[in-house]
């Protein structure tokens, strides 16, 4: 029963965007209806909060990877590339000033 409820809350509520308060509110409703004991509710809250954090972290990493790969495919320079170019340009300007 507990696994079923976890899946139901996970899928139905979109865990990646749930706040801690919303998770607690949802689980307290389930406890209030008598589907879970207080202890099971606390465990479910902790479990869902941890999973929510992991889902958010994983999603962020996937988005970052996708953006980086897209920028590379489009041949758009990164901030690091631009900083390297700027540093090289400054060195060349200084060298040109010395020759004058």
RODREN-986450 format. One record per atom (N, C-alpha, C): x, y, z; residue in one letter. Coordinates in steps of 0.1 Angstrom, whole numbers, plus 5000, padded with zeros to 4 digits. Atoms other than C-alpha are relative to their C-alpha. Layout:
REM RODREN-986450
X, Y, Z, A .
...
REM end
This chain:
REM RODREN-986450
5008, 4988, 5000, X .
5000, 5000, 5000, X .
5009, 5013, 5000, X .
4991, 4989, 4999, X .
5028, 5024, 5009, X .
5007, 5003, 4987, X .
4994, 4999, 5013, X .
5046, 5018, 4976, X .
4990, 5006, 4990, X .
5010, 4994, 5009, X .
5014, 5025, 4957, X .
4998, 5014, 5002, X .
5003, 4986, 4997, X .
5008, 5057, 4975, X .
5012, 5009, 4996, X .
4988, 4993, 5004, X .
5044, 5068, 4969, X .
5000, 5003, 4985, X .
5001, 4998, 5014, X .
5040, 5062, 4932, X .
4989, 5010, 4996, X .
5011, 4992, 5004, X .
5007, 5079, 4931, X .
5003, 5015, 5003, X .
4996, 4987, 4997, X .
5020, 5110, 4948, X .
5011, 5005, 4991, X .
4989, 4996, 5009, X .
5052, 5110, 4927, X .
4995, 5003, 4986, X .
5005, 4998, 5014, X .
5034, 5107, 4894, X .
4989, 5011, 5000, X .
5011, 4991, 5000, X .
5003, 5127, 4902, X .
5004, 5015, 5003, X .
4997, 4987, 4996, X .
5020, 5157, 4917, X .
5012, 5006, 4993, X .
4988, 4994, 5007, X .
5051, 5161, 4895, X .
5011, 5003, 5010, X .
4991, 4998, 4988, X .
5077, 5156, 4922, X .
5011, 5010, 4997, X .
4989, 4991, 5003, X .
5104, 5176, 4904, X .
4997, 5015, 5004, X .
5003, 4986, 4997, X .
5085, 5208, 4911, X .
4993, 5002, 5013, X .
5006, 4999, 4987, X .
5070, 5201, 4945, X .
5009, 5007, 5010, X .
4992, 4995, 4989, X .
5081, 5222, 4974, X .
4998, 4991, 5012, X .
5001, 5007, 4987, X .
5087, 5208, 5008, X .
4986, 5002, 5006, X .
5013, 4997, 4994, X .
5055, 5225, 5020, X .
4989, 4992, 4993, X .
5010, 5007, 5008, X .
5034, 5210, 4992, X .
5001, 4985, 5002, X .
4999, 5014, 4997, X .
5048, 5175, 4998, X .
4994, 4997, 5014, X .
5005, 5002, 4987, X .
5040, 5178, 5035, X .
4985, 5001, 5000, X .
5015, 4998, 5001, X .
5005, 5191, 5028, X .
4993, 4988, 4994, X .
5006, 5011, 5007, X .
4998, 5163, 5004, X .
5000, 4987, 5009, X .
4999, 5012, 4992, X .
5010, 5136, 5027, X .
4991, 5001, 5013, X .
5008, 4998, 4989, X .
4992, 5151, 5057, X .
4985, 4997, 4997, X .
5013, 5003, 5005, X .
4960, 5149, 5037, X .
4998, 4984, 4999, X .
5001, 5014, 5001, X .
4967, 5112, 5030, X .
4999, 4994, 5014, X .
5000, 5005, 4987, X .
4974, 5106, 5067, X .
4986, 5003, 5007, X .
5013, 4996, 4994, X .
4942, 5125, 5077, X .
4989, 4991, 4995, X .
5011, 5009, 5006, X .
4921, 5103, 5054, X .
5002, 4985, 5005, X .
4998, 5013, 4994, X .
4936, 5073, 5073, X .
5006, 4989, 4991, X .
4993, 5009, 5009, X .
4955, 5058, 5044, X .
5014, 4996, 5004, X .
4987, 5003, 4995, X .
4988, 5060, 5062, X .
5000, 5004, 5015, X .
4998, 4996, 4986, X .
4999, 5061, 5099, X .
5008, 5013, 5000, X .
4991, 4988, 4998, X .
5017, 5092, 5113, X .
5014, 4996, 4996, X .
4986, 5004, 5002, X .
5050, 5073, 5112, X .
5002, 4998, 4985, X .
4999, 5002, 5014, X .
5044, 5062, 5076, X .
5000, 5013, 4992, X .
5001, 4987, 5006, X .
5035, 5097, 5067, X .
5013, 5008, 5001, X .
4987, 4993, 4998, X .
5068, 5111, 5082, X .
5010, 4994, 4991, X .
4990, 5007, 5009, X .
5088, 5084, 5063, X .
4997, 5004, 4986, X .
5003, 4997, 5014, X .
5070, 5092, 5031, X .
5004, 5015, 4997, X .
4996, 4986, 5002, X .
5076, 5130, 5035, X .
5015, 5000, 4998, X .
4986, 5000, 5001, X .
5113, 5124, 5041, X .
5005, 4994, 4987, X .
4997, 5006, 5012, X .
5115, 5100, 5012, X .
4997, 5008, 4987, X .
5004, 4992, 5011, X .
5097, 5123, 4988, X .
5008, 5012, 4999, X .
4992, 4988, 5000, X .
5117, 5153, 4998, X .
5014, 4997, 4994, X .
4987, 5004, 5005, X .
5150, 5134, 4992, X .
4999, 4997, 4985, X .
5001, 5003, 5014, X .
5137, 5121, 4958, X .
4998, 5013, 4992, X .
5002, 4988, 5007, X .
5126, 5156, 4949, X .
5013, 5008, 4998, X .
4986, 4994, 5001, X .
5161, 5170, 4956, X .
5008, 4993, 4989, X .
4992, 5008, 5010, X .
5176, 5142, 4935, X .
4995, 5003, 4986, X .
5006, 4997, 5013, X .
5152, 5148, 4906, X .
5004, 5013, 4995, X .
4996, 4986, 5004, X .
5159, 5185, 4906, X .
5014, 5001, 4996, X .
4986, 5000, 5003, X .
5196, 5179, 4907, X .
5003, 4993, 4986, X .
4998, 5008, 5013, X .
5195, 5153, 4879, X .
4994, 5008, 4988, X .
5006, 4992, 5011, X .
5172, 5176, 4858, X .
5009, 5011, 4997, X .
4991, 4989, 5003, X .
5196, 5205, 4862, X .
5012, 4996, 4993, X .
4989, 5005, 5007, X .
5225, 5184, 4852, X .
4997, 4997, 4985, X .
5004, 5004, 5014, X .
5207, 5171, 4821, X .
4998, 5013, 4992, X .
5002, 4988, 5007, X .
5197, 5206, 4811, X .
5013, 5007, 4997, X .
4987, 4994, 5003, X .
5232, 5219, 4815, X .
5008, 4992, 4989, X .
4994, 5008, 5010, X .
5246, 5190, 4795, X .
4994, 5003, 4986, X .
5006, 4998, 5013, X .
5221, 5195, 4767, X .
5003, 5014, 4995, X .
4997, 4986, 5005, X .
5227, 5233, 4765, X .
5015, 5000, 4996, X .
4986, 5000, 5003, X .
5265, 5227, 4765, X .
5002, 4993, 4986, X .
4999, 5008, 5013, X .
5262, 5201, 4737, X .
4994, 5008, 4988, X .
5007, 4992, 5011, X .
5238, 5223, 4717, X .
5009, 5012, 4996, X .
4991, 4989, 5004, X .
5262, 5253, 4719, X .
5012, 4995, 4992, X .
4988, 5005, 5007, X .
5291, 5231, 4708, X .
4996, 4996, 4985, X .
5005, 5003, 5014, X .
5270, 5218, 4678, X .
4998, 5012, 4992, X .
5002, 4988, 5008, X .
5262, 5253, 4668, X .
5012, 5008, 4999, X .
4987, 4993, 5001, X .
5298, 5263, 4672, X .
5000, 5014, 5007, X .
5001, 4987, 4993, X .
5290, 5291, 4697, X .
5010, 4999, 5011, X .
4989, 5000, 4990, X .
5320, 5300, 4719, X .
4994, 5001, 5014, X .
5004, 4999, 4986, X .
5317, 5295, 4756, X .
5006, 5012, 5007, X .
4995, 4989, 4992, X .
5325, 5321, 4783, X .
5015, 4998, 5001, X .
4986, 5003, 4998, X .
5359, 5304, 4788, X .
5007, 5003, 4986, X .
4994, 4997, 5013, X .
5366, 5306, 4750, X .
5002, 5015, 4998, X .
4999, 4986, 5002, X .
5358, 5343, 4750, X .
5010, 5007, 5009, X .
4990, 4994, 4990, X .
5379, 5350, 4781, X .
5015, 4997, 4994, X .
4987, 5003, 5005, X .
5409, 5332, 4764, X .
5003, 5009, 4988, X .
4998, 4991, 5012, X .
5404, 5353, 4732, X .
5003, 5014, 5005, X .
4998, 4986, 4995, X .
5402, 5385, 4753, X .
5014, 5001, 5006, X .
4987, 5000, 4995, X .
5434, 5376, 4771, X .
5011, 5000, 4989, X .
4990, 5000, 5012, X .
5452, 5368, 4738, X .
5000, 5014, 4994, X .
5000, 4987, 5006, X .
5440, 5401, 4724, X .
5007, 5010, 5008, X .
4993, 4991, 4991, X .
5453, 5420, 4754, X .
5015, 4998, 4998, X .
4985, 5003, 5002, X .
5487, 5403, 4750, X .
5005, 5006, 4986, X .
4996, 4995, 5013, X .
5488, 5412, 4713, X .
5000, 5015, 5000, X .
5000, 4986, 4999, X .
5478, 5448, 4720, X .
5013, 5006, 5007, X .
4988, 4996, 4992, X .
5506, 5451, 4746, X .
5013, 4998, 4991, X .
4988, 5002, 5009, X .
5531, 5436, 4721, X .
5000, 5010, 4989, X .
5000, 4990, 5011, X .
5520, 5460, 4694, X .
5004, 5014, 5005, X .
4996, 4987, 4994, X .
5524, 5490, 4717, X .
5015, 5001, 5002, X .
4985, 5000, 4998, X .
5560, 5479, 4725, X .
5007, 5002, 4987, X .
4994, 4999, 5013, X .
5568, 5478, 4688, X .
4999, 5014, 4995, X .
5002, 4986, 5005, X .
5556, 5514, 4682, X .
5010, 5009, 5006, X .
REM end
